[in-house]
Amino acid sequence: MFDAEEIKTVEGFIKHFGEPKKAMLMDLTQEFMEAYHRFGVDPIDLVEGFGVDWIQLLMKYNEGVEEYELCAIFRDLINDYEKLNK
């Protein structure tokens, strides 16, 4: 058994379940974008909730499937989040 806190990070997820599959990353991208476009959702809170490491992984995945518009959104959100948390 494991503590749910352990799998909040990409590293913890990989440790317990292995590398995320492409279908999972595609689904996570979809879920993130749906939440991102929902009225009243603070994008910074969304990044914090998902975790910067997960957002970076989604950005890398979307770069690989040539979804560059999504990559730009992820990049901007990461940059904004890091500026606020320095």
C-alpha positions in Angstrom: 0.0 0.0 0.0 1.1 3.6 -0.5 0.2 7.0 0.6 -1.8 9.1 -1.9 0.6 12.0 -1.3 3.4 9.9 -2.9 1.7 9.8 -6.3 1.0 13.5 -6.5 4.3 14.0 -8.3 5.3 12.5 -11.6 8.3 10.9 -9.9 6.0 9.2 -7.3 3.6 8.1 -10.0 6.4 6.5 -12.0 7.8 4.8 -8.9 4.5 3.1 -8.2 2.9 2.7 -11.7 5.6 3.1 -14.3 5.7 5.7 -17.1 2.4 7.3 -17.9 0.9 6.0 -21.1 0.1 8.2 -24.0 -3.6 7.7 -23.6 -3.4 8.9 -20.0 -1.4 12.0 -21.0 -4.0 12.7 -23.7 -6.8 12.4 -21.2 -5.0 14.5 -18.6 -4.5 17.2 -21.3 -8.2 17.2 -22.1 -9.2 17.4 -18.4 -6.7 20.2 -17.8 -7.9 22.2 -20.8 -11.6 21.7 -19.8 -10.8 23.0 -16.3 -8.6 25.8 -17.7 -11.5 27.1 -19.9 -14.1 26.8 -17.2 -15.4 30.2 -16.1 -14.1 31.3 -12.7 -11.2 28.9 -12.5 -7.9 30.6 -11.4 -5.2 29.3 -13.7 -2.6 29.6 -11.0 -4.6 27.5 -8.6 -5.1 25.0 -11.5 -1.3 24.7 -12.0 -0.8 24.3 -8.2 -3.5 21.6 -8.1 -2.0 19.6 -11.0 1.6 20.3 -10.0 4.2 22.0 -12.1 5.9 18.7 -12.8 2.7 17.3 -14.3 2.2 20.4 -16.4 5.7 20.1 -17.7 5.1 16.5 -18.6 1.9 17.4 -20.4 3.8 20.2 -22.3 6.4 17.7 -23.3 3.8 15.1 -24.4 1.9 17.8 -26.5 5.1 18.9 -28.1 5.6 15.3 -29.2 2.2 15.2 -30.8 2.7 18.7 -32.3 0.0 20.5 -30.3 2.0 23.6 -30.1 -0.9 25.9 -29.1 -1.4 23.8 -26.0 2.4 23.9 -25.4 2.3 27.7 -25.4 -0.5 27.7 -22.9 1.3 25.3 -20.6 4.6 27.3 -20.9 2.9 30.5 -20.1 1.1 29.0 -17.1 4.3 27.6 -15.8 6.1 30.9 -16.2 3.3 32.8 -14.5 3.2 30.4 -11.7 7.0 30.5 -11.1 7.0 34.3 -11.2 4.3 34.4 -8.5 6.1 31.8 -6.3 9.6 33.3 -6.3 
